[in-house]
Amino acid sequence: MLILHIETATGVCAAALSDGSKLLARRTVNEANVHAEKLTLFCEEIMRETGVQFSQLNAVCVSKGPGSYTGLRIGVSAAKGFCYALNIPLLAVNTLEALAYGMKAEAEPGTLLCPMLDARRMEVYYAVYNDKLEEVQPTEPLVVEENSFAALLEKQPVLFAGDGMPKCRTILEAYTNARFSTVLPAAEHLIEPALKKLAAGDTEDIAWFEPFYLKTFQPGPMRSSGGGGA
């Protein structure tokens, strides 16, 4: 089962190709504002590296958000384009869920997983999963304050990761049950949840699917010269 995976929800721009649960090839860069430039190139490179033709793909999986508005639009547009042209299913995985799959190898039994994405200032997008990757707390935006995770951290260890974690770390380190991981979003984290969705027939409508922005897009002020919007 050949699946192309696309991750562009954050500053990470990544693509990966899997055959079943096996990772065949990947490309990734963690750099702002390069997604439009790099994504298609990465997809072409991993197909060429593996000798797989686009026509052999069985599905495309995209990280659907929450995350960067621009990054999500680029990734979803590319995924839709591939699926439409090849007439194959589109799979979409919550970005935080995929990140949790990447974190689970570092979590001891009984540890909760709390992936976090930066939403500017002291706000993050977060969710909580148990060590079986079952959702404990659904995806929400949160302005992190001193006691935001007190109830969770008093009961059991919680592993925090993602690009929203570093700015919260000073607050969280006050709790002995807080654990920290450097795991970031990656295309290969989509492999396992994508296979589960495909097996369950949980695919998206290519024409109508939209990224999971979580919050309504509010454009910033126009720049007087050069550059594009967020």
SVG drawing of the C-alpha trace seen along z (x, -y; Angstrom):
<svg xmlns="http://www.w3.org/2000/svg" viewBox="-18 -51 35 54">
<polyline fill="none" stroke="black" stroke-width="0.4" points="0.0,0.0 1.9,-3.0 1.0,-6.3 2.4,-9.8 2.4,-11.8 2.5,-15.6 3.2,-17.7 3.1,-21.5 1.1,-22.6 4.0,-24.4 7.4,-25.7 8.3,-22.1 7.8,-21.3 8.0,-17.5 7.0,-14.7 7.4,-11.0 6.5,-7.8 5.5,-4.6 4.7,-1.1 2.4,0.3 4.0,-0.6 7.5,-0.9 9.0,-4.3 10.6,-4.3 11.9,-7.8 11.4,-11.3 12.4,-14.9 12.1,-17.6 13.2,-21.1 12.3,-23.3 12.3,-26.8 9.6,-29.4 8.1,-30.5 9.6,-27.7 6.6,-25.4 5.4,-26.6 9.0,-26.3 10.0,-23.0 6.9,-20.7 6.4,-19.6 10.2,-19.3 10.4,-17.0 7.5,-14.8 9.3,-14.5 12.6,-13.6 11.3,-10.8 9.4,-9.2 12.6,-9.4 14.7,-8.0 12.4,-5.0 11.7,-4.4 7.9,-4.6 5.7,-6.3 3.0,-8.6 0.5,-6.4 1.4,-3.6 0.2,-5.5 -2.8,-4.1 -3.6,-7.3 -2.2,-10.6 -2.3,-11.7 -2.1,-15.3 -1.6,-16.8 -4.9,-18.8 -4.2,-21.2 -4.4,-23.0 -1.4,-25.1 -0.2,-27.8 -3.0,-29.1 -0.5,-29.4 1.2,-26.1 -2.1,-24.2 -3.4,-25.7 -0.3,-24.7 -0.2,-21.2 -3.9,-20.5 -3.9,-22.0 -1.0,-19.8 -2.7,-16.7 -6.0,-17.5 -4.2,-18.0 -2.4,-14.6 -5.6,-12.8 -7.7,-14.4 -5.2,-13.8 -4.5,-10.2 -8.1,-9.4 -7.0,-8.1 -8.3,-8.6 -7.4,-11.6 -6.6,-10.9 -6.4,-13.7 -4.9,-13.4 -5.1,-15.9 -1.6,-17.5 -1.6,-17.1 -2.7,-13.4 0.2,-12.8 2.6,-14.5 1.4,-12.3 2.2,-9.2 5.7,-10.6 6.0,-11.1 4.8,-7.7 8.2,-6.0 9.5,-8.3 6.5,-7.9 6.6,-5.4 3.4,-3.4 0.8,-5.6 2.1,-8.8 -0.2,-11.2 0.9,-12.8 0.4,-16.6 1.4,-17.8 1.5,-21.6 1.7,-23.9 2.7,-27.5 -0.3,-29.9 1.8,-33.1 2.3,-34.9 1.5,-32.5 -1.3,-30.7 -0.9,-27.2 -3.1,-24.6 -3.0,-21.4 -4.7,-18.1 -4.1,-15.3 -3.8,-11.5 -3.2,-8.5 -0.5,-6.0 -2.8,-4.1 -3.2,-7.2 -6.8,-7.6 -8.0,-11.2 -8.3,-12.4 -8.7,-16.1 -9.8,-17.3 -7.9,-19.9 -8.3,-23.4 -6.6,-26.7 -5.2,-27.7 -3.5,-30.7 -1.0,-29.0 -1.0,-30.2 0.5,-29.0 -2.2,-26.5 -3.3,-25.5 -2.1,-21.9 -2.2,-21.6 -5.0,-19.1 -3.4,-16.7 0.1,-17.0 -1.0,-16.3 -2.4,-12.9 0.2,-11.4 3.2,-12.1 2.6,-14.2 4.9,-14.4 4.9,-17.7 6.3,-18.3 5.9,-20.4 7.0,-23.9 4.5,-25.4 6.2,-23.6 9.4,-25.7 7.6,-28.9 5.6,-27.0 8.5,-25.0 9.4,-27.4 5.8,-27.2 5.5,-23.4 8.9,-22.6 7.4,-23.6 5.6,-20.2 7.5,-17.0 5.3,-15.1 6.2,-17.2 8.3,-15.5 9.6,-17.1 10.4,-15.9 12.0,-17.6 9.8,-15.8 8.3,-18.1 5.7,-17.4 7.1,-15.1 5.6,-13.4 6.5,-9.9 4.3,-10.4 1.3,-10.3 2.0,-6.7 0.3,-4.8 -2.8,-6.9 -3.1,-7.1 -3.2,-3.3 -5.9,-3.1 -8.0,-5.7 -7.6,-3.9 -8.5,-0.5 -11.7,-2.1 -12.6,-3.8 -12.3,-7.1 -11.4,-9.2 -12.1,-12.9 -14.2,-14.4 -11.6,-15.9 -13.8,-18.7 -15.1,-19.9 -12.3,-19.1 -10.8,-22.1 -8.0,-22.4 -8.7,-22.3 -7.9,-25.9 -9.4,-25.7 -9.7,-29.5 -11.1,-31.9 -8.5,-33.4 -7.9,-37.1 -5.5,-38.8 -3.0,-41.2 -2.4,-44.7 -1.1,-45.0 2.6,-45.6 3.6,-48.7 6.2,-47.0 7.5,-43.6 6.6,-40.3 3.3,-38.4 0.8,-37.9 0.9,-35.2"/>
</svg>
